[in-house]
Each structure stands twice: as C-alpha cells, then as structure tokens.
C-alpha cells in the first residue's frame, strides 16, 4: 500500500480508501441503483480485510443507510480505531423535524453527536460538508465546524460536491476569521467525469486541498464488465436510471474503456485498477474511494495502489477521455 499526505494536514492516508456507501441493506426501491447493500457481517469483514491490506482511511456519511453505514464502520474498526482515519459527512435528513437536516449550526452539532455515537468513537478525524446549503449563511456553517474542532469532537474539516467558488468563499471566510481550513474536497471524478479539471481541481491545487474522488469507476462502467451492443445484465447499469440510454452512449465512452482494457492487459491487471491508477497519477488526488460490494472488489481496489502507469499510458488515457463537455452519467432525454 502507498500513502500520501492529505492536503495541507499532517496526516497520511492510504492511496486507496474504503468507501462505505454500500454498508447497510438498501430498503428504498428508489435507491436501488446503488445496489442491494451489505449486511453487518459482510461490512465488518470488508473493513477488516481493508485494514489488513494497509488501508487506513475509511469514508462514510450519516446519509448512507440513515446512519447504518456509520454503525457498521464503528463495529468494523473495533480493536484498531486509533490506527485508522475515519471521515464522515453531514447534511442529510436524520429525523422528521424540519431542522433535522441541512448545514445550520443547530443541525450540525446534533448530527455530529449522532455520528460519534454510531461510530463508537470520541472524535471524527475528517468531518465533511456533504453539499452546500444555500439556506444557511456560510459563516454559520463554518463556525459550527470550528466549534466542534475546539471541543475536540472533530480534528479536520473538508467539503464534498462543492463548486470552485464555494471552496474559495469558504477558505476566505476561514482565513478571515482565523478558523481551521478545509484540508480536503470530495468530488465525483473519473476518466468519464473530468469536469472538475476546469476549475475545482486548480482551486484545490492552489490551496493544497487533497482530492478524494468518489465514483472512480463511473458507476461501474470502468470495471470493464460492460460491452458495446450488449445490454447490461447485472451491476448498477442494469438498474441505474440512465440505463435507458445505454445503447446510445457516446463512442468516446467505449473508446475510453477499450484503452483501459488494453493497458490493463499490458499490466496483467483488471481494468478497474487502471481506472484508479489513472486518478492516482494526479498529484492532488490523495486517496481514491473504493466503494466495494464484496471482499473481492475491495481486493481489486487495493491492487490499484501498486500500479504505476507510464507517462505515455497516462497521456493516452488523457487523450481518449478528453470528451465534449457534459455531465456523467448522461442526462435522460426530455
């Protein structure tokens, strides 16, 4: 396993992290696209497998399974809690009350207590704002995070799914008021979703924020399991809301996965590992979030840490995936 310093902090995290979004059985038909989810036994086993293989960074959120993911992470790290960096997030509705969600100081402080309880820990190592909330003044949100740091309940803070201007505004407020700064940003980033390179990535480079990409395999597309003219029979794309457009995906998607497969064959590894290794070729990327549904998938993610792409291979992937600007996954027609 390889390790990198997380942004402008003093801690080092494994270049492959365990993303715990799948922890907790999914009982919401509307959320079926994220998979059926994992029960406690499988979740705990994946946590311990990852730790045994050198993974010291685990990312979850109160949103995942309505807190169940945090519970399973807490149980999984029993015996080595102080050896791992645990990150979680705040914003999701966690109760029926009108103020039981969002980024108000009222909710953040209560949500933090809930996360601490579920994780069975005395502090959150990295507490991240899941998305920005325009209903709440940025100053209020950031002051609440600062209070949690001063109380010893949070060590570092970061953001997720923030636009570039949101990051710079937050950093400006933190600097002006003498607050602890963000150390990390968690955006969607993969070979098929490179829009952050236009603005978010340069801002994070300028201010030394560690990038923590989520969906590194583009909802599993870059795993190599899907092929042209073959409707998806399994995996996320078999139930994903966007699978209606699977047959009409732009050709550059297929050219990209073809190149990934080609390079993977040369390395004797899996396409998913090449997709993650490409992300790790970016110096600003501190750790790739591996959201595994099985121990086998987690082992595959971990293997990406040991793959070093040549400059020519990185350039080839850069070129083939440099597509017309647009969202990933593609928007539904109409």
C-alpha positions as CSV (number, residue, x, y, z in Angstrom):
1,X,0.0,0.0,0.0
2,X,1.1,3.5,-0.7
3,X,0.4,6.6,1.4
4,X,0.0,10.3,0.7
5,X,-0.3,13.4,2.9
6,X,-3.9,14.5,3.0
7,X,-4.0,18.1,1.6
8,X,-2.4,20.7,3.9
9,X,-2.7,18.5,7.0
10,X,-0.1,16.4,8.7
11,X,-1.7,13.0,8.4
12,X,-1.0,10.4,5.8
13,X,-3.8,8.2,4.2
14,X,-3.7,5.2,2.1
15,X,-4.0,6.0,-1.6
16,X,-7.0,3.6,-1.7
17,X,-9.7,4.3,0.8
18,X,-12.6,2.2,1.8
19,X,-15.8,4.0,0.8
20,X,-18.7,2.7,2.9
21,X,-21.7,3.9,0.9
22,X,-22.8,0.3,0.3
23,X,-22.8,-0.6,4.0
24,X,-26.4,-1.3,5.1
25,X,-29.1,-3.2,3.3
26,X,-31.0,-1.0,0.9
27,X,-34.7,-1.0,1.6
28,X,-35.5,2.0,-0.6
29,X,-36.7,1.0,-4.1
30,X,-35.9,4.5,-5.3
31,X,-32.3,3.9,-4.3
32,X,-31.9,0.5,-6.0
33,X,-29.3,1.9,-8.4
34,X,-26.7,1.9,-5.6
35,X,-27.1,-1.8,-5.2
36,X,-28.7,-4.0,-2.6
37,X,-26.3,-3.0,0.1
38,X,-24.3,-5.1,2.6
39,X,-25.3,-6.6,6.0
40,X,-23.3,-6.1,9.1
41,X,-21.3,-9.3,8.8
42,X,-20.1,-8.5,5.2
43,X,-19.5,-4.9,6.0
44,X,-17.3,-5.7,9.1
45,X,-15.4,-8.3,7.1
46,X,-14.6,-5.8,4.3
47,X,-13.4,-3.2,6.9
48,X,-11.1,-5.7,8.5
49,X,-9.8,-7.1,5.1
50,X,-9.0,-3.5,4.0
51,X,-7.2,-2.7,7.2
52,X,-5.2,-6.0,7.0
53,X,-4.1,-4.9,3.5
54,X,-2.9,-1.5,4.6
55,X,-6.0,0.7,4.1
56,X,-6.0,3.3,6.9
57,X,-8.7,5.6,5.6
58,X,-12.5,4.9,5.7
59,X,-15.1,7.3,4.3
60,X,-18.8,7.2,5.2
61,X,-21.7,9.6,5.8
62,X,-24.7,9.8,8.0
63,X,-26.8,9.7,4.8
64,X,-25.6,6.1,4.0
65,X,-28.3,3.8,5.2
66,X,-29.6,6.5,7.5
67,X,-26.7,6.0,9.8
68,X,-26.3,2.3,9.5
69,X,-23.1,2.6,7.5
70,X,-21.5,4.6,10.4
71,X,-22.7,1.9,12.8
72,X,-21.0,-0.9,10.7
73,X,-17.8,1.1,10.3
74,X,-17.7,1.6,14.1
75,X,-18.1,-2.1,14.7
76,X,-15.6,-2.9,12.0
77,X,-12.7,-0.9,13.4
78,X,-13.1,-2.3,17.0
79,X,-9.5,-3.1,18.1
80,X,-7.7,-0.7,15.8
81,X,-9.8,2.5,15.9
82,X,-6.7,4.7,16.6
83,X,-4.9,3.2,13.6
84,X,-7.4,4.5,11.0
85,X,-8.6,7.8,9.8
86,X,-12.4,8.0,9.7
87,X,-14.2,10.5,7.6
88,X,-17.9,11.1,7.6
89,X,-20.3,13.8,6.3
90,X,-23.2,15.9,7.4
91,X,-26.3,17.4,5.7
92,X,-28.7,14.6,5.2
93,X,-32.2,14.4,6.9
94,X,-31.7,12.4,10.0
95,X,-35.2,12.8,11.6
96,X,-38.7,14.0,10.9
97,X,-38.1,17.5,12.3
98,X,-37.8,20.5,9.9
99,X,-34.4,21.3,11.4
100,X,-33.1,17.7,11.3
101,X,-31.2,18.3,8.1
102,X,-29.0,20.8,6.4
103,X,-26.0,22.8,7.5
104,X,-27.3,25.0,10.2
105,X,-25.3,25.1,13.5
106,X,-28.4,23.6,15.2
107,X,-28.3,20.5,13.0
108,X,-24.5,20.2,12.5
109,X,-23.9,19.9,16.3
110,X,-26.6,17.4,16.8
111,X,-25.6,15.4,13.7
112,X,-22.0,15.2,14.9
113,X,-23.2,13.8,18.2
114,X,-25.2,11.2,16.3
115,X,-22.2,10.2,14.1
116,X,-19.9,9.9,17.1
117,X,-22.4,7.6,18.8
118,X,-22.9,5.4,15.8
119,X,-19.1,5.3,15.1
120,X,-18.4,4.4,18.7
121,X,-15.6,7.0,18.8
122,X,-14.7,10.2,20.7
123,X,-13.8,12.2,17.6
124,X,-14.3,12.4,13.8
125,X,-11.0,12.6,12.0
126,X,-12.4,14.3,8.9
127,X,-15.8,15.9,9.0
128,X,-17.1,17.0,5.6
129,X,-20.0,19.2,4.4
130,X,-21.8,16.8,2.1
131,X,-23.1,19.5,-0.2
132,X,-23.6,23.2,0.3
133,X,-26.9,24.6,1.6
134,X,-27.8,28.0,0.3
135,X,-30.4,28.3,3.0
136,X,-27.7,28.8,5.6
137,X,-25.1,31.5,5.8
138,X,-21.7,30.1,5.0
139,X,-20.3,31.8,8.2
140,X,-22.8,29.9,10.4
141,X,-21.9,26.6,8.9
142,X,-18.1,27.1,9.2
143,X,-18.4,28.5,12.7
144,X,-20.2,25.3,13.8
145,X,-17.4,23.2,12.4
146,X,-14.9,25.4,14.2
147,X,-16.8,24.9,17.5
148,X,-16.6,21.1,17.0
149,X,-12.8,21.3,16.5
150,X,-12.4,23.4,19.6
151,X,-14.5,20.9,21.6
152,X,-12.2,18.1,20.4
153,X,-15.0,16.3,18.6
154,X,-13.6,16.9,15.1
155,X,-9.9,17.1,14.0
156,X,-10.1,18.2,10.4
157,X,-12.8,19.5,8.1
158,X,-13.5,19.3,4.4
159,X,-16.2,19.6,1.8
160,X,-17.9,17.3,-0.8
161,X,-19.5,18.2,-4.0
162,X,-18.6,21.9,-3.7
163,X,-18.2,24.1,-6.7
164,X,-14.9,26.0,-7.1
165,X,-16.4,29.3,-5.9
166,X,-17.9,27.7,-2.8
167,X,-14.5,26.4,-1.9
168,X,-12.8,29.7,-2.3
169,X,-15.6,31.5,-0.4
170,X,-15.2,29.0,2.5
171,X,-11.5,29.3,2.5
172,X,-11.7,33.1,2.5
173,X,-14.1,33.1,5.5
174,X,-12.0,30.6,7.4
175,X,-8.9,32.7,6.8
176,X,-10.5,36.0,7.7
177,X,-12.0,34.6,11.0
178,X,-8.9,32.6,12.0
179,X,-10.6,29.2,11.6
180,X,-9.1,25.9,10.7
181,X,-9.2,25.5,6.9
182,X,-10.6,22.7,4.8
183,X,-7.9,20.1,4.1
184,X,-9.8,18.0,1.5
185,X,-12.5,18.1,-1.2
186,X,-14.5,15.1,-2.3
187,X,-15.9,15.5,-5.8
188,X,-17.1,13.0,-8.4
189,X,-14.0,12.3,-10.6
190,X,-13.1,9.6,-13.1
191,X,-12.0,9.1,-16.7
192,X,-15.6,9.6,-17.7
193,X,-16.2,12.6,-15.5
194,X,-13.4,15.1,-15.7
195,X,-15.3,18.4,-15.4
196,X,-13.6,19.3,-12.1
197,X,-10.4,19.8,-14.1
198,X,-11.8,23.1,-15.4
199,X,-12.0,24.8,-12.0
200,X,-12.3,22.7,-8.9
201,X,-9.0,20.9,-9.4
202,X,-7.0,24.0,-10.0
203,X,-8.5,25.7,-6.9
204,X,-7.6,22.6,-4.8
205,X,-4.1,22.6,-6.2
206,X,-3.7,26.3,-5.4
207,X,-4.8,25.9,-1.8
208,X,-3.4,22.4,-1.3
209,X,-6.6,20.6,-0.7
210,X,-6.5,16.8,-1.1
211,X,-8.8,15.5,-3.7
212,X,-10.8,12.4,-2.7
213,X,-12.6,11.1,-5.9
214,X,-15.9,9.3,-5.5
215,X,-17.3,7.0,-8.2
216,X,-13.8,6.4,-9.6
217,X,-15.3,3.6,-11.8
218,X,-18.2,5.8,-13.1
219,X,-20.9,3.7,-11.5
220,X,-19.0,0.5,-12.5
221,X,-18.7,1.3,-16.2
222,X,-14.9,1.4,-16.0
223,X,-14.8,-2.0,-14.4
224,X,-14.7,-3.5,-17.9
225,X,-17.8,-5.6,-17.4
226,X,-19.9,-3.8,-20.0
227,X,-19.6,-4.1,-23.7
228,X,-20.9,-2.5,-26.9
229,X,-24.2,-3.8,-28.2
230,X,-24.7,-6.0,-25.0
231,X,-27.4,-4.7,-22.7
232,X,-26.2,-4.8,-19.1
233,X,-27.5,-8.0,-17.4
234,X,-26.1,-7.2,-14.0
235,X,-24.4,-4.4,-12.0
236,X,-25.5,-0.9,-11.4
237,X,-26.2,-0.2,-15.0
238,X,-28.8,-2.9,-15.1
239,X,-31.0,-0.9,-12.7
240,X,-29.5,2.6,-13.0
241,X,-32.0,5.3,-14.1
242,X,-29.7,6.1,-17.0
243,X,-29.6,2.6,-18.4
244,X,-32.3,3.5,-20.9
245,X,-29.6,5.4,-22.8
246,X,-27.0,2.6,-22.5
247,X,-27.3,1.6,-26.2
248,X,-26.7,5.2,-27.3
249,X,-23.7,6.1,-25.1
250,X,-21.2,8.3,-27.0
251,X,-18.5,6.5,-28.8
252,X,-15.8,8.1,-26.6
253,X,-17.1,6.2,-23.6
254,X,-16.3,2.9,-25.4
255,X,-13.0,4.2,-26.8
256,X,-12.0,5.0,-23.2
257,X,-12.9,1.6,-21.8
258,X,-11.2,-0.1,-24.7
259,X,-8.0,1.8,-24.0
260,X,-8.3,1.0,-20.3
261,X,-8.7,-2.7,-21.1
262,X,-5.7,-2.5,-23.4
263,X,-3.4,-1.0,-20.8
264,X,-4.8,-3.4,-18.1
265,X,-3.8,-6.4,-20.4
266,X,-0.3,-5.0,-20.6
267,X,0.0,-4.8,-16.8
268,X,-1.7,-8.1,-16.2
269,X,-4.4,-6.5,-14.0
270,X,-8.0,-5.6,-14.0
271,X,-9.5,-2.6,-15.9
272,X,-10.8,-1.1,-12.6
273,X,-7.3,-1.0,-11.3
274,X,-6.1,1.0,-14.3
275,X,-9.0,3.5,-13.9
276,X,-8.0,4.1,-10.3
277,X,-4.3,4.2,-11.1
278,X,-5.1,7.0,-13.6
279,X,-6.7,9.0,-10.9
280,X,-3.7,8.5,-8.6
281,X,-1.4,9.8,-11.4
282,X,-2.9,13.2,-10.4
283,X,-0.7,14.6,-7.6
284,X,-3.6,16.4,-6.0
285,X,-5.5,13.1,-5.5
286,X,-4.8,11.9,-2.0
287,X,-6.9,8.8,-2.0
288,X,-9.4,7.1,-4.2
289,X,-12.7,6.0,-2.6
290,X,-13.3,2.3,-3.3
291,X,-16.9,1.5,-2.7
292,X,-16.8,-2.3,-2.6
293,X,-19.8,-4.6,-2.6
294,X,-17.6,-7.6,-1.8
295,X,-14.2,-8.6,-0.4
296,X,-13.2,-9.4,-4.0
297,X,-14.0,-5.9,-5.2
298,X,-12.1,-4.4,-2.2
299,X,-9.1,-6.5,-3.0
300,X,-9.3,-5.3,-6.6
301,X,-9.4,-1.6,-5.5
302,X,-6.4,-2.2,-3.2
303,X,-4.4,-3.6,-6.0
304,X,-4.6,-0.3,-7.8
305,X,-2.2,1.2,-5.2
306,X,0.7,-0.9,-6.6
307,X,0.2,0.0,-10.2
308,X,2.4,2.7,-11.7
309,X,1.3,4.0,-15.1
310,X,4.0,5.3,-17.5
311,X,3.8,8.9,-18.8
312,X,2.8,7.5,-22.2
313,X,-0.1,5.5,-20.7
314,X,-1.4,8.4,-18.7
315,X,-1.2,10.6,-21.8
316,X,-3.1,8.0,-23.9
317,X,-5.9,7.9,-21.3
318,X,-5.9,11.7,-21.1
319,X,-6.4,11.9,-24.8
320,X,-9.0,9.2,-25.3
321,X,-11.2,10.5,-22.4
322,X,-10.9,14.2,-23.3
323,X,-14.5,14.3,-24.5
324,X,-17.0,17.0,-25.2
325,X,-18.2,18.7,-22.1
326,X,-21.2,17.2,-20.4
327,X,-22.5,15.5,-17.3
328,X,-21.8,12.0,-16.3
329,X,-24.0,9.9,-16.3
330,X,-25.6,11.5,-19.4
331,X,-28.9,13.1,-18.7
332,X,-32.1,11.4,-19.7
333,X,-33.8,12.6,-22.8
334,X,-36.5,15.1,-22.1
